[in-house]
Amino acid sequence: MSHITKIKVEINDLDALERATAELGCTFMHNQTKYKWFGEWMGDSPMPEGLTQKDLGKCSHAIKVPGIDYEIGVVERKDKPGVFMLVYDSWDNVKAKHTNLISQKFGTSLERFGQEYAIQKISIEAESRGLVLDRVPLEDGRVKLVMGGTL
């Protein structure tokens, strides 16, 4: 049984995504066309928007998370070329001793990935303008960004 989940952020900068991937301790797998998942969609959860059953497990790139068998697929949207979405198998089955470590590590909708992608996107823009971007971690897990000065 499997449940594929798509995060809500649209990815349009693969450099920022690769930097976010590294910052989160993962590996960006360039041109890997399949991501590891359960391998069979059971039809008991909503299909991510824009995907069909034939699309599951296929991607343009993948993200390998250390210590976790399943991967995150970086899937180019059919309706928006150059825009990618992240999809992964979010099924949890405690009886089968399978706990979704991707959800535990990054949030059910990969919120931490979305946050880090946004930080890296802003950082790239700041660097291109010769500015310095400092991040200040907040107690609730959010990050405050302070931009200023020059490199």
Phi and psi in degrees as GROMACS dihedral restraints (atoms count N, CA, C in turn):
[ dihedral_restraints ]
;  ai    aj    ak    al  type     phi  dphi    fc
    3     4     5     6     1  -150.1    20    10
    4     5     6     7     1   148.9    20    10
    6     7     8     9     1  -131.1    20    10
    7     8     9    10     1   118.3    20    10
    9    10    11    12     1   -96.8    20    10
   10    11    12    13     1   131.7    20    10
   12    13    14    15     1  -119.1    20    10
   13    14    15    16     1   141.4    20    10
   15    16    17    18     1  -113.5    20    10
   16    17    18    19     1   136.3    20    10
   18    19    20    21     1   -79.5    20    10
   19    20    21    22     1   162.2    20    10
   21    22    23    24     1   -83.8    20    10
   22    23    24    25     1   -15.3    20    10
   24    25    26    27     1   -84.5    20    10
   25    26    27    28     1   141.3    20    10
   27    28    29    30     1   -92.6    20    10
   28    29    30    31     1   134.4    20    10
   30    31    32    33     1  -101.3    20    10
   31    32    33    34     1   120.9    20    10
   33    34    35    36     1  -128.1    20    10
   34    35    36    37     1     8.8    20    10
   36    37    38    39     1  -137.1    20    10
   37    38    39    40     1    99.4    20    10
   39    40    41    42     1   -68.3    20    10
   40    41    42    43     1   -27.4    20    10
   42    43    44    45     1   -64.0    20    10
   43    44    45    46     1   -44.1    20    10
   45    46    47    48     1   -65.0    20    10
   46    47    48    49     1   -38.6    20    10
   48    49    50    51     1   -65.3    20    10
   49    50    51    52     1   -41.4    20    10
   51    52    53    54     1   -64.9    20    10
   52    53    54    55     1   -40.1    20    10
   54    55    56    57     1   -65.4    20    10
   55    56    57    58     1   -40.9    20    10
   57    58    59    60     1   -63.0    20    10
   58    59    60    61     1   -41.8    20    10
   60    61    62    63     1   -58.7    20    10
   61    62    63    64     1   -47.3    20    10
   63    64    65    66     1   -64.9    20    10
   64    65    66    67     1   -42.7    20    10
   66    67    68    69     1   -60.5    20    10
   67    68    69    70     1   -32.0    20    10
   69    70    71    72     1   -88.9    20    10
   70    71    72    73     1     6.7    20    10
   72    73    74    75     1    80.0    20    10
   73    74    75    76     1    21.4    20    10
   75    76    77    78     1  -111.6    20    10
   76    77    78    79     1   175.8    20    10
   78    79    80    81     1  -120.0    20    10
   79    80    81    82     1   127.4    20    10
   81    82    83    84     1   -84.2    20    10
   82    83    84    85     1   120.6    20    10
   84    85    86    87     1  -100.9    20    10
   85    86    87    88     1    93.6    20    10
   87    88    89    90     1   -59.4    20    10
   88    89    90    91     1   134.7    20    10
   90    91    92    93     1    58.3    20    10
   91    92    93    94     1    19.5    20    10
   93    94    95    96     1   -77.7    20    10
   94    95    96    97     1   119.2    20    10
   96    97    98    99     1   -94.1    20    10
   97    98    99   100     1     1.3    20    10
   99   100   101   102     1  -139.4    20    10
  100   101   102   103     1   138.9    20    10
  102   103   104   105     1  -109.5    20    10
  103   104   105   106     1   148.7    20    10
  105   106   107   108     1   -78.4    20    10
  106   107   108   109     1   131.0    20    10
  108   109   110   111     1  -152.6    20    10
  109   110   111   112     1  -174.8    20    10
  111   112   113   114     1   -57.9    20    10
  112   113   114   115     1   -37.4    20    10
  114   115   116   117     1   102.5    20    10
  115   116   117   118     1    -5.3    20    10
  117   118   119   120     1  -146.2    20    10
  118   119   120   121     1   125.4    20    10
  120   121   122   123     1   -88.7    20    10
  121   122   123   124     1   128.3    20    10
  123   124   125   126     1   -91.8    20    10
  124   125   126   127     1    -7.4    20    10
  126   127   128   129     1    78.4    20    10
  127   128   129   130     1    12.4    20    10
  129   130   131   132     1  -103.9    20    10
  130   131   132   133     1    13.4    20    10
  132   133   134   135     1  -144.2    20    10
  133   134   135   136     1   157.8    20    10
  135   136   137   138     1   -64.7    20    10
  136   137   138   139     1   141.0    20    10
  138   139   140   141     1   -77.0    20    10
  139   140   141   142     1   133.6    20    10
  141   142   143   144     1   -55.9    20    10
  142   143   144   145     1   139.0    20    10
  144   145   146   147     1   -53.9    20    10
  145   146   147   148     1   131.5    20    10
  147   148   149   150     1    90.2    20    10
  148   149   150   151     1    -5.6    20    10
  150   151   152   153     1  -110.8    20    10
  151   152   153   154     1   152.0    20    10
  153   154   155   156     1  -116.2    20    10
  154   155   156   157     1   169.9    20    10
  156   157   158   159     1   -58.2    20    10
  157   158   159   160     1   -35.4    20    10
  159   160   161   162     1   -64.9    20    10
  160   161   162   163     1   -24.8    20    10
  162   163   164   165     1   -79.9    20    10
  163   164   165   166     1   -20.0    20    10
  165   166   167   168     1   -62.6    20    10
  166   167   168   169     1   134.8    20    10
  168   169   170   171     1    88.2    20    10
  169   170   171   172     1    -9.9    20    10
  171   172   173   174     1  -101.9    20    10
  172   173   174   175     1   146.2    20    10
  174   175   176   177     1  -157.8    20    10
  175   176   177   178     1   174.2    20    10
  177   178   179   180     1   -92.1    20    10
  178   179   180   181     1   -33.7    20    10
  180   181   182   183     1  -147.5    20    10
  181   182   183   184     1   169.9    20    10
  183   184   185   186     1  -139.5    20    10
  184   185   186   187     1   163.9    20    10
  186   187   188   189     1  -122.9    20    10
  187   188   189   190     1   122.5    20    10
  189   190   191   192     1   -95.7    20    10
  190   191   192   193     1   127.3    20    10
  192   193   194   195     1  -105.3    20    10
  193   194   195   196     1   120.5    20    10
  195   196   197   198     1   -54.2    20    10
  196   197   198   199     1   134.3    20    10
  198   199   200   201     1    79.7    20    10
  199   200   201   202     1     4.0    20    10
  201   202   203   204     1  -124.7    20    10
  202   203   204   205     1   130.9    20    10
  204   205   206   207     1   -70.5    20    10
  205   206   207   208     1   -44.8    20    10
  207   208   209   210     1   -71.4    20    10
  208   209   210   211     1   156.0    20    10
  210   211   212   213     1  -122.7    20    10
  211   212   213   214     1   169.6    20    10
  213   214   215   216     1  -102.6    20    10
  214   215   216   217     1   127.2    20    10
  216   217   218   219     1   -89.8    20    10
  217   218   219   220     1   137.0    20    10
  219   220   221   222     1  -102.8    20    10
  220   221   222   223     1   103.8    20    10
  222   223   224   225     1  -110.5    20    10
  223   224   225   226     1   125.0    20    10
  225   226   227   228     1   -74.8    20    10
  226   227   228   229     1   132.8    20    10
  228   229   230   231     1   -71.4    20    10
  229   230   231   232     1   135.5    20    10
  231   232   233   234     1   -69.3    20    10
  232   233   234   235     1   -33.7    20    10
  234   235   236   237     1   -86.3    20    10
  235   236   237   238     1   -10.3    20    10
  237   238   239   240     1  -141.8    20    10
  238   239   240   241     1    83.4    20    10
  240   241   242   243     1   -55.3    20    10
  241   242   243   244     1   138.7    20    10
  243   244   245   246     1    86.6    20    10
  244   245   246   247     1    -3.1    20    10
  246   247   248   249     1  -112.5    20    10
  247   248   249   250     1   132.6    20    10
  249   250   251   252     1  -118.1    20    10
  250   251   252   253     1   156.4    20    10
  252   253   254   255     1  -127.6    20    10
  253   254   255   256     1   153.2    20    10
  255   256   257   258     1  -100.5    20    10
  256   257   258   259     1   130.1    20    10
  258   259   260   261     1  -130.5    20    10
  259   260   261   262     1   148.7    20    10
  261   262   263   264     1  -156.1    20    10
  262   263   264   265     1   163.3    20    10
  264   265   266   267     1   -82.7    20    10
  265   266   267   268     1   114.2    20    10
  267   268   269   270     1  -103.3    20    10
  268   269   270   271     1    13.9    20    10
  270   271   272   273     1   -71.0    20    10
  271   272   273   274     1   135.4    20    10
  273   274   275   276     1  -114.7    20    10
  274   275   276   277     1   133.2    20    10
  276   277   278   279     1  -142.3    20    10
  277   278   279   280     1    94.7    20    10
  279   280   281   282     1   -65.9    20    10
  280   281   282   283     1   -37.6    20    10
  282   283   284   285     1   -61.6    20    10
  283   284   285   286     1   -34.4    20    10
  285   286   287   288     1   -87.7    20    10
  286   287   288   289     1     9.5    20    10
  288   289   290   291     1    58.7    20    10
  289   290   291   292     1    30.8    20    10
  291   292   293   294     1  -112.5    20    10
  292   293   294   295     1   111.3    20    10
  294   295   296   297     1  -111.9    20    10
  295   296   297   298     1   133.7    20    10
  297   298   299   300     1   -73.9    20    10
  298   299   300   301     1    96.5    20    10
  300   301   302   303     1   -71.0    20    10
  301   302   303   304     1   -25.4    20    10
  303   304   305   306     1   -63.6    20    10
  304   305   306   307     1   -47.2    20    10
  306   307   308   309     1   -61.9    20    10
  307   308   309   310     1   -41.9    20    10
  309   310   311   312     1   -63.2    20    10
  310   311   312   313     1   -39.6    20    10
  312   313   314   315     1   -77.6    20    10
  313   314   315   316     1   -39.2    20    10
  315   316   317   318     1  -118.1    20    10
  316   317   318   319     1    -2.3    20    10
  318   319   320   321     1    95.9    20    10
  319   320   321   322     1   153.6    20    10
  321   322   323   324     1   -56.0    20    10
  322   323   324   325     1   -40.2    20    10
  324   325   326   327     1  -103.9    20    10
  325   326   327   328     1    24.6    20    10
  327   328   329   330     1    55.1    20    10
  328   329   330   331     1    42.5    20    10
  330   331   332   333     1   -55.8    20    10
  331   332   333   334     1   -41.3    20    10
  333   334   335   336     1   -63.7    20    10
  334   335   336   337     1   -36.2    20    10
  336   337   338   339     1   -66.7    20    10
  337   338   339   340     1   -43.6    20    10
  339   340   341   342     1   -61.2    20    10
  340   341   342   343     1   -42.0    20    10
  342   343   344   345     1   -64.2    20    10
  343   344   345   346     1   -46.7    20    10
  345   346   347   348     1   -68.1    20    10
  346   347   348   349     1   -36.2    20    10
  348   349   350   351     1   -60.1    20    10
  349   350   351   352     1   -46.1    20    10
  351   352   353   354     1   -62.0    20    10
  352   353   354   355     1   -42.0    20    10
  354   355   356   357     1   -61.2    20    10
  355   356   357   358     1   -45.2    20    10
  357   358   359   360     1   -67.3    20    10
  358   359   360   361     1   -36.7    20    10
  360   361   362   363     1   -62.4    20    10
  361   362   363   364     1   -45.3    20    10
  363   364   365   366     1   -66.0    20    10
  364   365   366   367     1   -40.1    20    10
  366   367   368   369     1   -61.6    20    10
  367   368   369   370     1   -43.5    20    10
  369   370   371   372     1   -61.3    20    10
  370   371   372   373     1   -42.7    20    10
  372   373   374   375     1   -64.8    20    10
  373   374   375   376     1   -43.2    20    10
  375   376   377   378     1   -62.1    20    10
  376   377   378   379     1   -45.3    20    10
  378   379   380   381     1   -60.4    20    10
  379   380   381   382     1   -38.6    20    10
  381   382   383   384     1   -66.1    20    10
  382   383   384   385     1   -21.2    20    10
  384   385   386   387     1  -101.1    20    10
  385   386   387   388     1     6.5    20    10
  387   388   389   390     1    75.1    20    10
  388   389   390   391     1    20.3    20    10
  390   391   392   393     1  -100.5    20    10
  391   392   393   394     1   159.4    20    10
  393   394   395   396     1  -104.1    20    10
  394   395   396   397     1   136.3    20    10
  396   397   398   399     1  -117.1    20    10
  397   398   399   400     1   121.0    20    10
  399   400   401   402     1  -107.9    20    10
  400   401   402   403     1   140.6    20    10
  402   403   404   405     1  -109.6    20    10
  403   404   405   406     1   135.9    20    10
  405   406   407   408     1  -119.4    20    10
  406   407   408   409     1   110.4    20    10
  408   409   410   411     1   -68.4    20    10
  409   410   411   412     1   136.2    20    10
  411   412   413   414     1  -100.7    20    10
  412   413   414   415     1   158.2    20    10
  414   415   416   417     1   -59.5    20    10
  415   416   417   418     1   -30.6    20    10
  417   418   419   420     1   -85.8    20    10
  418   419   420   421     1     7.8    20    10
  420   421   422   423     1    96.1    20    10
  421   422   423   424     1   -14.4    20    10
  423   424   425   426     1   -74.9    20    10
  424   425   426   427     1   170.3    20    10
  426   427   428   429     1  -128.2    20    10
  427   428   429   430     1   131.4    20    10
  429   430   431   432     1   -95.8    20    10
  430   431   432   433     1   129.8    20    10
  432   433   434   435     1  -104.8    20    10
  433   434   435   436     1   133.7    20    10
  435   436   437   438     1  -122.5    20    10
  436   437   438   439     1   119.8    20    10
  438   439   440   441     1  -112.4    20    10
  439   440   441   442     1   139.1    20    10
  441   442   443   444     1   174.1    20    10
  442   443   444   445     1  -178.6    20    10
  444   445   446   447     1    59.0    20    10
  445   446   447   448     1  -170.4    20    10
  447   448   449   450     1  -130.5    20    10
  448   449   450   451     1   158.1    20    10
